Amino acid sequence: MAGKTLNLTLRVWRQKGPKDQGGFVDLQAKNVSEDASFLEMLDAVNEELVGKGDEPIAFDHDCREGICGACGFVIDGEAHGPMKSTTVCQLHMRNFTDGATLTIEPFRAQAFPVIKDLMVNRSAMDRIISAGGYISQNAGNAVDANAILVPKADADEAMSSATCIQCGACVAACKNASAALFTSAKISHMALLPQGQVERKERAIRMVAAMDAEGFGACTTTGACEAACPKDIQLTNISRMNREFLVANATKREKHSDGGAG
Amino acid sequence: MANKLDSKIPSGSIEDKWTKSKFDYKLVNPANKRKHSIIVVGTGLAGASAAASLGELGYKVKAFCVHESPRRAHSVAAQGGINAAKNYQNDGDSTYRLFYDTVKGGDFRAREANVYRLAEVSANIIDQMVAQGVPFAREYGGTLANRSFGGAQVSRTFYARGQTGQQLLLGAYSEMMRQVDAGTVELRTRREMLDLVIVDGKARGIIVRNLITGEIESHEADAVVIASGGYSNVFFLSTNAMACAVTAAWKAHKRGAYFANPCYTQIHPTCIPVHGENQSKLTLMSESLRNDGRVWVPKAVGDKRHPNDIPENERDYYLERVYPSFGNLAPRDVASRQAKYRCDEGRGVNESGKAVYLDFADSIKRLGEEKISERYGNLFEMYEKITGQNPYKQPMMIYPAPHYTMGGLWVDYNLESTIPGLFVAGEANFSDHGANRLGASALMQGLADGYFVLPYTLGNYLGSTKLEKVSTTNDAFKAAEHGVKQEISKLMNIKGNRTVDSFHKELGNIMWEYCGMGRNEEGLKKALQEIPKLREEFWQNVRIPGDANYLNVELEKAGRVADFMELGELMCRDALERKESCGGHFREEYQVDGEAKRDDANFCHVAAWEYTGENKASVRHTEELKFENVHLATRSYK
């Protein structure tokens, strides 16, 4: 696994803060081991920058195992870079050619304001979760786990939706910056399980409303999100979300006060 | 001294201790709960489940994390599974057996009462997580599936593909977000705890840095919970995520919380080997691979042939040879040390000579490629992405790496530290794993602490303690804020020549070399000379560009490395004083034929260190461990 090294030119988006204009800066990445990950290549560039007293390129990252969802930016127009089903932390330099010029920029969406350089604020996605992306279960007295039977096929499909890592690549890849793939994966996960039935309609209505309120665009089903998703979340989730939302709205009951006499 | 380490283990039989405690604990009436505020630092399994439960009970909770979202905490990366004594398989599991396995697996260096409680609530954890919608693997009949894991002879591990940690964290995170929506939990992301504030001898608040704006904030509360994870990143290269640090726990230690068993680190045997100078972290390959993979090295020293060209009779399947009854499923510490021995003999593979083979050829022949791919497909793909090699066609290469830290802040049975009102949960405390952690037990502990222990013990503290009102204008807050600001400006003003990472790497090398898989007196003494020198250079020569009053990643890293240097020294001192081998702590002087030799007569205790001031030696206190239920015995896997 050893040996070859690459020399690359990086056109990196540098932006001091949310209000700063920002722009591309050319940097050289020299003698990059083909065994290094993309982020390790950036680490080396950063070490050089810091050595010169310059500020390193800021980017989000944490587990570097493709599971925490922290990392992600756009390489040559593609969220998480050119490899299918791969987060940028799991993208390795052997997939690039010596002498190439790579353009690196942050995920761009109105709902994801840039914090610095390649780092964006994705807390809008947390707010979509707090609007209903849960099953209400107080701690301490749940029934025995096997009292809730779940058909294997349903459990597997729910699991496939639940593998979303909330990285935001779907939003960045979408021309409308829609968060439909993310939101629908969450809605699907719970709609497929018996535990999720009680709050199913309320959840769909509230999460879709939260998604719209955060300034994400509308879904026009181009499929760019699915293509960019590092975890292979399927477009069928979006169809399911739309169905859930329609049914929930069509059968919505007006809230009424349910206070009782003491 | 002795009275500070009161473990508060309840009286009565091991089976009744927790039930009795729950009845004896003071309660806080529902109308009074909202008058109490609690700070939770860290939002992984332990922190998120604690924040969710406490918020749900009605307390006012403020939760803090360094990440942009709580769902990115490192608990997310756990692959294999979570144990619970459900006995769904009818294979003889019980609370007592899980308790027994965990005490033995920790090499008799954990507290019996805590471990029993962990086993007792394990079944509730599964119920709770299933009810919250965690999509665990299922059988065709709709019931939950189980698999087996190292250190156990029963199938008690529940799993969600290779993403159990992620799914459990999403469960705890979503419950916490439900409380955020309900207004009981206030969430502050991208905040790093930089000091603990003590008023009248009790933990009453924290100082944090807003990582985006650089602002220093004070937050007050009636109690503080630290659930900030482990410190394996002291080794620089580890399986921990990049932001894993000891800082929150270390600052609490400097304010008076004892730090217990710092030398206990778990080295995991199946990681992808180091590939070069620029490597930033190590990636774990799930322990479950050892169910079907055979571990070997060439018999001959310096055999550089391609593994597929080495005939069967020229291979040494050393785990099967040395441990015929456990074979490739020997526990983590044992398997790790064996890999090191083979590489030390010069029979390691890879260019570095620091790797052994994990070979699936026999299993593929026996079960077919399809079956193997069904079992481990995602892991094989991950391996190929990282190494560029196809593990279906040639053996994987693996090498041990630092993974989990069993040491942490000392806590009593109530998870309360030596500072009243400071509670510690999950990997950040020392309590349940002894000297070694079995697979699938860390997730269990995080959720047990957060969902099922703290809601009771914290309530007891609040219900039985007189707390004056404090505000962040109090002198203690002002002084702590001032101290934090001074330390930051000190770091920023060094303007030296070396990067933070270069110091971290050097520290990591010292720690791995002298306080890693094997330790000896000479090496530890050497490390204790080198670390202070490195620390001195750090404070004179580190270079942090930019400004402290906005996002500054180098400044964040520098603060963490400064704390790692102090911790690293304490780890070496702790390892030096513990003149025995147990679990993951292997003192080379104390062994029998390469196996750890415990000294129960002199070291059957927890070592808890008291901080006494800058550049002063810490003081070692001990808590005797009593084994009344699982009798002290030598672990043998032969």
Chai-1 contact restraints between the chains, C-beta under 6 A:
chainA,res_idxA,chainB,res_idxB,connection_type,confidence,min_distance_angstrom,max_distance_angstrom,comment,restraint_id
A,M1,B,T387,contact,1.0,0.0,6.0,A-B,restraint_1
A,A2,B,E351,contact,1.0,0.0,6.0,A-B,restraint_2
A,S33,B,G276,contact,1.0,0.0,6.0,A-B,restraint_3
A,D35,B,H275,contact,1.0,0.0,6.0,A-B,restraint_4
A,D35,B,G276,contact,1.0,0.0,6.0,A-B,restraint_5
A,A36,B,N278,contact,1.0,0.0,6.0,A-B,restraint_6
A,E40,B,N278,contact,1.0,0.0,6.0,A-B,restraint_7
A,E40,B,S280,contact,1.0,0.0,6.0,A-B,restraint_8
A,D43,B,S280,contact,1.0,0.0,6.0,A-B,restraint_9
A,A44,B,N278,contact,1.0,0.0,6.0,A-B,restraint_10
A,E47,B,T499,contact,1.0,0.0,6.0,A-B,restraint_11
A,V50,B,T499,contact,1.0,0.0,6.0,A-B,restraint_12
A,V50,B,P545,contact,1.0,0.0,6.0,A-B,restraint_13
A,G53,B,P545,contact,1.0,0.0,6.0,A-B,restraint_14
A,E55,B,P545,contact,1.0,0.0,6.0,A-B,restraint_15
A,E55,B,G546,contact,1.0,0.0,6.0,A-B,restraint_16
A,A58,B,V553,contact,1.0,0.0,6.0,A-B,restraint_17
A,D62,B,R72,contact,1.0,0.0,6.0,A-B,restraint_18
A,D62,B,A241,contact,1.0,0.0,6.0,A-B,restraint_19
A,D62,B,M242,contact,1.0,0.0,6.0,A-B,restraint_20
A,D62,B,A243,contact,1.0,0.0,6.0,A-B,restraint_21
A,C63,B,A77,contact,1.0,0.0,6.0,A-B,restraint_22
A,C63,B,A241,contact,1.0,0.0,6.0,A-B,restraint_23
A,R64,B,K281,contact,1.0,0.0,6.0,A-B,restraint_24
A,E65,B,A77,contact,1.0,0.0,6.0,A-B,restraint_25
A,E65,B,T283,contact,1.0,0.0,6.0,A-B,restraint_26
A,I67,B,V76,contact,1.0,0.0,6.0,A-B,restraint_27
A,I67,B,A77,contact,1.0,0.0,6.0,A-B,restraint_28
A,I67,B,Q166,contact,1.0,0.0,6.0,A-B,restraint_29
A,C68,B,R72,contact,1.0,0.0,6.0,A-B,restraint_30
A,C68,B,V76,contact,1.0,0.0,6.0,A-B,restraint_31
A,A70,B,R72,contact,1.0,0.0,6.0,A-B,restraint_32
A,Q90,B,K385,contact,1.0,0.0,6.0,A-B,restraint_33
A,R94,B,G388,contact,1.0,0.0,6.0,A-B,restraint_34
A,K116,B,L551,contact,1.0,0.0,6.0,A-B,restraint_35
A,D126,B,S69,contact,1.0,0.0,6.0,A-B,restraint_36
A,I129,B,M177,contact,1.0,0.0,6.0,A-B,restraint_37
A,S130,B,M177,contact,1.0,0.0,6.0,A-B,restraint_38
A,S130,B,V180,contact,1.0,0.0,6.0,A-B,restraint_39
A,S130,B,D181,contact,1.0,0.0,6.0,A-B,restraint_40
A,G133,B,S174,contact,1.0,0.0,6.0,A-B,restraint_41
A,Y134,B,S174,contact,1.0,0.0,6.0,A-B,restraint_42
A,Y134,B,R178,contact,1.0,0.0,6.0,A-B,restraint_43
A,I135,B,Q132,contact,1.0,0.0,6.0,A-B,restraint_44
A,I135,B,G133,contact,1.0,0.0,6.0,A-B,restraint_45
A,Q137,B,A131,contact,1.0,0.0,6.0,A-B,restraint_46
A,Q137,B,Q132,contact,1.0,0.0,6.0,A-B,restraint_47
A,N138,B,E56,contact,1.0,0.0,6.0,A-B,restraint_48
A,A139,B,S53,contact,1.0,0.0,6.0,A-B,restraint_49
A,A139,B,Y451,contact,1.0,0.0,6.0,A-B,restraint_50
A,A142,B,D127,contact,1.0,0.0,6.0,A-B,restraint_51
A,A142,B,Q128,contact,1.0,0.0,6.0,A-B,restraint_52
A,A142,B,A131,contact,1.0,0.0,6.0,A-B,restraint_53
A,D144,B,D127,contact,1.0,0.0,6.0,A-B,restraint_54
A,A145,B,I126,contact,1.0,0.0,6.0,A-B,restraint_55
A,A145,B,D127,contact,1.0,0.0,6.0,A-B,restraint_56
A,A145,B,V130,contact,1.0,0.0,6.0,A-B,restraint_57
A,A145,B,L144,contact,1.0,0.0,6.0,A-B,restraint_58
A,N146,B,T143,contact,1.0,0.0,6.0,A-B,restraint_59
A,I148,B,V130,contact,1.0,0.0,6.0,A-B,restraint_60
A,L149,B,G142,contact,1.0,0.0,6.0,A-B,restraint_61
A,V150,B,R138,contact,1.0,0.0,6.0,A-B,restraint_62
A,V150,B,G142,contact,1.0,0.0,6.0,A-B,restraint_63
A,P151,B,G142,contact,1.0,0.0,6.0,A-B,restraint_64
A,K152,B,R138,contact,1.0,0.0,6.0,A-B,restraint_65
A,K152,B,Y140,contact,1.0,0.0,6.0,A-B,restraint_66
A,A155,B,P135,contact,1.0,0.0,6.0,A-B,restraint_67
A,A155,B,R138,contact,1.0,0.0,6.0,A-B,restraint_68
A,A158,B,P135,contact,1.0,0.0,6.0,A-B,restraint_69
A,M159,B,P135,contact,1.0,0.0,6.0,A-B,restraint_70
A,A162,B,P135,contact,1.0,0.0,6.0,A-B,restraint_71
A,Q166,B,R71,contact,1.0,0.0,6.0,A-B,restraint_72
A,M190,B,G133,contact,1.0,0.0,6.0,A-B,restraint_73
A,L193,B,G133,contact,1.0,0.0,6.0,A-B,restraint_74
A,Q195,B,A131,contact,1.0,0.0,6.0,A-B,restraint_75
A,Q195,B,G133,contact,1.0,0.0,6.0,A-B,restraint_76
A,G196,B,G133,contact,1.0,0.0,6.0,A-B,restraint_77
